[in-house]
């Protein structure tokens, strides 16, 4: 089992910045990806960014150039630096870890942290 603890959400004005952090603990091995998803009210959960194998990063088109995801393999953490925030970025953000071992993939989720972008 992998436990995820998130921090860093909150209220910010449009154009502002926030930094989310996620720390993983437990059976940390064979981690394929660490990243972030978000879910706005009435919408499906969507990928924001993920770091694969510690060096390849994928971003949603809507956040490219504004958000940066980074992973520290030694500390088992993943962060999301969010700049130039827009009201449409308002959502609950979830840390996500995919672990692949023995041909099986296990997906873990954090509890979610609220990000609200509003003036």
Secondary structure, 3 states (H helix, E strand, C coil): CEEEEEECCEEECCCCCEEEEEEEEECCCCEEEEEEEEECCCCCCEEEEEEECCCEEEECHHHCCCEEEEEECCCCEEEEEECCCCHHHCEEEEEEEEEEECCEEEEEECCCEEEEECC
